[in-house]
Amino acid sequence: MSTTAWASVLIAVSEGSRDYAEAAETIRVQLQQADASIEVSVKPWSEVAQGVASQVRVVVTLGSPAYIGLADAAVTGRLGRLPVVAAMLPRNVFEAQRRRMSSPTTAVVLDQPLVRQMALLRYAFPHLRRVGVLLGPDSQQHQAGIEKAAADQTLQLGLFKVETAAKLYPALQRLLDESEILLVLPDAIVYNGGTIQNVLLAAYRQKVPLMGFSPAYVRAGALLALYSTPPQIGVQTARIARSLLNGSALPAVQSPTDFVVEVNANVARSLGYRLSEDALRIQLLNREGL
């Protein structure tokens, strides 16, 4: 007899992006293919925040708004002690809200491991020596990890700290003068809708390629990006939810296990690079034993 009989998983979805719906559908399919007795409900997070039915055993949140909204609800006791699996949100958002949750909580964050990012740079650019990184208030906490990951790949780092938006472009100019490639890390002060086009244009003019963390960067003009798709994160999230239904202990926060390498062919051609998305991904998967 299934240990998950009549179990219910409730997925609280953020609004405003098809990615969340795509991840939710992947989670639903994965869970019900594994065990048809698992009931999966998908609702807007604002509805979930009003209260959870008694048959629910695991709550999944998709996106930062859903997790923050449920953290608000947890303060009022409306979630009880149900385990929560957060997904499709940055690690810094998860960690900032985690202490507000009354429930045991884990996550599949969007952030790619720093060691994976540096390994991709080494595979893509074997002769690369110096990588430039702009660190804003959100990303400065990762400085030690960035330095170690770069050292492991025998890469030199040019780190420039940007405390305010007004200091972005002077720091960017110094970085472009001294670096062979710009590695973009998520940071709301450094990279946002008001800055990214100018950053990309400045880098392109100086023929400094840029590696981003989402497909939007490649579409906007970055040479390449490393990211995980909603279905990839959905599969990983479903695996955690299933293990919790089966009585396993809550796992630690996880980075994405599967991922995509995407290359902007036009930019690559213009800058004189020949890069294979499939070959680079396979190299990374082999490196990680996946």
FENMO-V859473 format. One record per pair of residues at least 24 apart in sequence whose ideal C-beta (glycine too) atoms are under 7 Angstrom apart, sorted by sequence separation. I is the first residue (numbers start at 1). J is the second residue. D is the distance in Angstrom with one decimal. If there is no record, write none. Layout:
I	J	D
I	J	D
This chain:
45	69	4.6
49	73	3.9
58	82	6.8
79	103	5.5
131	155	5.2
133	157	6.3
135	159	6.0
165	189	5.8
196	220	6.3
232	256	6.4
45	70	6.3
58	83	5.6
59	84	4.8
60	85	4.9
61	86	4.8
62	87	5.6
63	88	5.3
64	89	4.4
75	100	6.2
77	102	6.8
164	189	6.9
56	82	6.3
61	87	7.0
62	88	5.0
63	89	6.1
71	97	4.4
74	100	6.3
129	155	7.0
130	156	4.6
131	157	5.8
132	158	4.4
133	159	5.4
134	160	5.4
135	161	5.1
136	162	4.9
137	163	6.7
176	202	6.3
182	208	5.7
184	210	6.2
232	258	4.2
51	78	5.2
52	79	6.1
58	85	6.6
60	87	6.5
67	94	6.7
74	101	4.9
128	155	6.6
129	156	5.8
135	162	6.8
162	189	6.2
168	195	6.2
172	199	6.3
176	203	6.2
181	208	6.4
184	211	6.4
186	213	6.1
232	259	6.8
74	102	4.5
114	142	6.7
130	158	5.9
134	162	5.5
162	190	5.3
180	208	6.9
181	209	5.1
182	210	4.6
183	211	5.3
184	212	4.7
228	256	3.7
9	38	6.3
11	40	6.7
13	42	6.0
15	44	6.2
49	78	6.7
64	93	4.8
68	97	5.6
71	100	4.3
74	103	6.4
179	208	6.2
184	213	6.1
11	41	6.8
13	43	7.0
52	82	6.4
67	97	5.9
71	101	5.5
172	202	6.1
176	206	4.8
181	211	6.5
228	258	6.2
4	35	5.1
6	37	6.1
7	38	5.3
8	39	4.5
9	40	5.0
10	41	5.1
11	42	4.6
12	43	6.3
13	44	6.0
14	45	6.1
114	145	4.9
118	149	4.2
122	153	4.3
228	259	4.8
229	260	5.9
5	37	4.7
13	45	6.3
114	146	5.7
118	150	5.5
121	153	7.0
176	208	5.1
227	259	6.6
228	260	6.8
2	35	5.4
4	37	6.2
8	41	6.8
10	43	6.8
12	45	4.1
27	60	6.3
122	155	6.9
184	217	6.6
226	259	6.2
227	260	5.9
257	290	6.8
4	38	5.4
115	149	4.7
118	152	6.8
119	153	6.2
121	155	6.8
2	37	5.4
114	149	4.1
118	153	4.6
226	261	5.8
12	48	4.0
115	152	6.6
118	155	6.3
134	171	6.0
224	261	6.6
225	262	5.1
10	48	6.2
24	62	6.0
134	172	6.6
224	262	6.4
23	62	5.4
224	263	4.8
223	263	6.9
224	264	6.9
134	175	6.3
223	264	5.9
10	52	6.2
20	62	4.4
222	264	6.3
20	63	5.2
132	175	4.0
142	185	6.8
221	264	6.8
218	262	4.9
223	267	5.0
223	268	6.1
10	56	4.7
17	63	7.0
92	138	5.5
132	178	6.7
139	185	4.6
218	264	4.8
221	267	6.1
8	55	4.5
12	59	6.4
132	179	3.0
139	186	6.8
215	262	5.9
8	56	4.7
12	60	7.0
14	62	6.0
130	178	6.7
131	179	6.3
138	186	6.8
139	187	4.2
223	271	6.6
6	55	6.9
8	57	6.0
9	58	4.9
10	59	5.1
11	60	4.6
12	61	4.8
13	62	5.0
14	63	2.9
130	179	5.2
132	181	6.9
138	187	4.4
7	57	5.0
14	64	6.8
130	180	5.2
131	181	5.6
132	182	4.9
133	183	5.1
138	188	5.9
223	273	6.8
9	60	6.4
11	62	6.5
14	65	4.1
129	180	6.3
136	187	3.7
224	275	6.5
14	66	4.3
128	180	5.7
131	183	5.4
133	185	6.5
137	189	5.7
13	66	6.1
128	181	6.3
136	189	3.9
12	66	4.6
136	190	4.1
125	181	6.6
134	190	4.9
12	70	6.0
121	181	6.6
121	183	6.9
209	271	5.8
23	87	6.7
207	271	6.1
23	88	5.9
117	183	6.6
20	88	6.5
19	88	6.9
111	186	7.0
121	211	6.7
90	186	5.6
124	224	6.6
112	213	6.5
120	226	5.5
117	226	6.0
116	226	6.9
112	226	5.2
112	227	6.9
108	233	5.5
108	236	5.1
108	237	5.1
106	240	6.8
120	261	6.6
88	230	6.9
113	255	4.8
112	255	6.6
106	250	5.3
109	253	6.3
111	255	6.2
112	256	6.6
88	233	5.8
106	251	5.6
87	233	5.5
104	250	4.9
106	252	6.7
107	253	4.9
108	254	5.1
109	255	6.2
106	253	5.7
112	259	6.5
108	256	6.6
87	237	4.4
124	275	5.7
85	237	5.9
85	240	5.2
85	241	5.7
124	280	5.9
123	280	5.6
94	253	6.8
120	280	6.3
123	283	4.8
83	244	5.3
120	284	6.1
119	284	6.1
83	250	5.9
116	284	6.1
119	287	5.9
60	237	6.1
60	241	6.0
58	241	5.0
58	244	5.1
58	245	6.2
57	245	6.0
26	230	6.8
30	234	6.8
26	231	4.5
30	235	5.8
23	230	3.9
27	234	4.8
31	238	5.2
38	245	6.8
22	230	4.2
23	231	7.0
26	234	2.9
30	238	3.6
34	242	5.8
22	231	6.3
26	235	6.1
23	233	5.8
27	237	5.6
31	241	6.4
19	230	4.4
23	234	4.1
27	238	4.5
31	242	6.1
26	238	7.0
27	241	7.0
9	241	5.4
7	245	4.9
4	245	4.4
4	246	6.4
3	246	5.3
3	247	6.7
